[in-house]
C-alpha cells in the first residue's frame, strides 16, 4: 500500500478551516499519496468530502479515543505526519503514528517529536504578522507541500444542507440572502464586544431592512436570548453542529461581529464578513479580500493577544452607532 500523508489538526472551528489551504498544499506536493486528516469528531463533517482529502479520522477528547486512534494509525504506513496543532496530544499522535518523517511547529518541549520544525510565528515585516493560513502552508511546505493559495474551503454534505433549511425555517428566517448572521460572543472575554453594543448594532440593521440571525456557540444560548429580548425582531439560530452551521452560513447575505469560527466558515464559502478587533491582530485572523473588512481599536496596546485584560477598554471604545455605519456601508458594497 502507498505510504500516506497524515495531517493533524484537532481543533478549533476557525483554526480547522484555516488549515485547509495547507491540506491542499500537501496534496499538491504528494499527488500520488493518500492524504488523511485527524481532527476532533465534531469538526470532521467540514473536511469529509473535501477535494484532496481521502479520509478523515475523527477522535474524541478522551484518552481512550486517542489510544484507539493511535492503534488504528499504526496499522498503516505514513510517509509524513504533519502536526498543525502542536499540543501534547497532537504531538503524541504524530509520534505514535509510526510515520517515517514528522513535521511540526518549533515550540518548547517538542524538540524530539518532529524531524522538521518551523517557527510558529514569522513576522513578514516590522509591525506586521503572518496570516494564520499562511503559517500552516509554510509548515506544509516543510513536508513537501506546494503552495496553492490561501483561500480556505469546507465540505457541506446534502444532509447538512437539509438540516440548515430546517434550522432557518424554525428560526423564522424568511429571506436568507438578506439576513445578516450576527456573532455576539467570543471564545475570549477580552475579544468579545459588549452585548449592549451588539444590541445597538442589531437594531440599526433591522431598521435598515435587514433580517438578523444571532449565531451562538455552545453555552452561549443566554447571549442569543438576551439579544432577541433587547432587539425585538432578531432571530436566534438553535444550537447545531459545525456541518449544519456551515450550511446555514452559506445561505446568508453576510456574517458580522466577533472575529470567530463562524466568520471563517463564511469566508470559506464566499460570504462577505465584517468584524471588530482588539487584542487579536487582523493580519493574523482577517480573511484576505475586500469582502472581509474590519474595524480595529486605535488603542496602542491593541494586538496584545491577552485572553483576559485588567482594564479592557479596546473593544468598548468601538462605538456601536459608528460600527453600524461601517457595517451598513460594507454591506452596501459587498452584501449579497
PyMOL commands that set and color helices and strands:
alter all, ss='L'
color gray80, all
select helices_A, chain A and resi 13-18+20-29+41-46+63-73+88-96+132-142+158-171+176-178+189-191+195-207+221-230+242-251+261-268+282-285+320-334
alter helices_A, ss='H'
color red, helices_A
select strands_A, chain A and resi 4-8+35-40+55-59+78-83+101-105+116-118+179-183+211-215+235-236+254-258+273-277+292-296
alter strands_A, ss='S'
color yellow, strands_A
deselect
rebuild
show_as cartoon
